[in-house]
Amino acid sequence: MGSCVCMKTLLESFHFMSEQGGLMARGNFDKINFMDLIPRRMQRWKTDDEGIVTIFIPKFRNRYFGPWLTSFLKNPDFNLELDKIGSAVWCCCDGSSTVYEIAEKIKEAFGDSIEPLYDRLVPFVRQMIRGDLISCEPKPEDP
């Protein structure tokens, strides 16, 4: 198999913990299809003229001491600059598209240059969840 990730195994083994209406990657309670998750951005960000996204990540996240500590700093945030593909994924994480729909949009925008798409997209989204850059919610059930 090499670097190829078996999607069925990945989807069946990826677990989330429901916490405050969102899903976090730190639990093992509910089995949810990763491709049916709806990511939503949680951090401030900006886009430059070329479409490159810069995410502002607070240096101190403690709500009690964070504001006090950042008052001594010139820049209270880390600046994370994404590449074109990461920027496109970030812009799609608006809380209305599932990971599968984001994959389809990215494939349409970048064509075959993005392949292997799922081997790149899934770890990127998981890393953004772990870094508290995005939160994910399950796709609502159809009535």
C-alpha positions in Angstrom: 0.0 0.0 0.0 2.9 2.4 0.6 1.7 6.0 1.2 -1.8 5.2 0.0 -4.4 5.5 2.7 -7.3 3.1 2.6 -10.2 5.5 2.9 -12.6 2.9 4.3 -10.2 2.2 7.2 -9.5 5.9 7.7 -13.2 6.7 7.8 -14.2 3.9 10.1 -11.4 4.5 12.5 -11.5 8.3 12.9 -13.4 9.1 16.0 -14.6 12.4 17.5 -15.8 13.6 20.8 -18.8 15.9 20.8 -18.0 19.0 22.9 -20.0 22.2 23.1 -21.9 21.6 19.8 -18.7 21.0 17.8 -16.5 18.0 17.3 -13.0 17.7 18.6 -10.3 15.2 17.5 -9.5 14.2 21.1 -12.1 11.6 21.8 -13.4 8.2 21.0 -17.2 8.3 21.5 -19.1 8.6 18.3 -18.1 7.0 15.0 -18.7 9.6 12.3 -17.8 9.5 8.6 -15.0 12.0 8.3 -16.2 13.0 4.8 -19.6 14.0 6.3 -18.1 16.5 8.7 -18.7 20.2 8.2 -15.6 22.3 9.1 -16.0 25.9 10.4 -13.2 28.4 10.8 -12.4 29.5 14.4 -9.6 31.9 14.1 -9.2 35.4 12.6 -7.7 35.5 9.1 -7.1 37.7 6.0 -6.6 37.1 2.3 -4.0 39.0 0.3 -4.4 40.1 -3.4 -3.1 36.8 -4.7 -5.6 34.8 -2.6 -3.1 33.6 0.0 -4.6 33.2 3.5 -2.9 34.3 6.7 -4.4 32.9 9.9 -3.8 34.8 13.1 -3.3 32.3 16.0 -3.2 33.9 19.5 0.1 33.3 21.3 -1.8 33.0 24.7 -5.2 31.3 24.7 -5.8 31.5 28.5 -8.8 33.7 28.9 -7.7 35.0 32.2 -4.0 35.7 31.7 -3.9 35.9 27.9 -5.1 39.4 27.5 -2.8 40.6 30.2 0.2 38.8 28.8 -0.5 39.9 25.2 -0.6 43.6 26.4 3.2 43.4 26.8 3.8 42.0 23.3 4.1 44.0 20.0 2.3 41.2 18.1 -0.1 39.0 20.2 -0.6 36.5 17.4 1.4 34.0 15.4 0.9 34.5 11.7 0.4 31.2 9.7 0.6 31.8 6.0 -1.0 29.0 3.9 -0.1 28.0 0.3 -2.6 28.2 -2.6 -4.1 24.8 -1.9 -4.3 25.3 1.8 -5.8 28.8 1.3 -8.5 27.3 -1.0 -9.3 24.6 1.6 -9.5 27.3 4.3 -11.8 29.5 2.3 -14.2 26.5 1.9 -14.3 25.8 5.6 -17.3 28.2 6.0 -19.6 25.9 7.9 -21.8 25.1 4.9 -19.7 22.4 3.0 -18.8 18.9 4.1 -15.2 17.7 3.7 -16.3 15.6 0.7 -17.8 18.7 -0.9 -14.6 20.7 -0.2 -12.6 17.9 -1.8 -14.7 18.1 -5.0 -14.3 21.9 -5.1 -10.5 21.6 -4.7 -10.4 18.9 -7.3 -12.3 21.1 -9.7 -10.1 24.1 -9.0 -6.7 22.4 -9.2 -7.3 19.4 -11.4 -4.9 16.5 -11.4 -2.1 18.6 -9.8 -3.7 18.0 -6.4 -3.7 14.2 -6.6 -3.6 12.2 -4.4 -6.4 14.5 -3.1 -7.7 12.6 -0.1 -4.2 11.6 1.1 -3.4 15.3 1.3 -6.7 16.8 2.3 -7.6 14.5 5.3 -4.3 15.0 7.2 -4.5 18.8 6.5 -8.1 19.0 7.9 -7.1 16.8 10.9 -4.1 19.0 11.7 -6.4 22.1 11.5 -8.8 20.4 14.0 -5.9 19.6 16.4 -4.6 23.1 16.2 -8.0 24.6 17.0 -8.1 26.4 13.7 -11.4 24.8 12.7 -14.1 22.9 14.5 -16.3 20.3 12.8 -19.9 19.4 13.2 -21.6 16.3 11.7 -23.8 16.8 8.7 -27.4 17.2 9.7 -29.7 14.2 9.2 -32.0 14.5 6.2 -35.7 14.3 7.4 
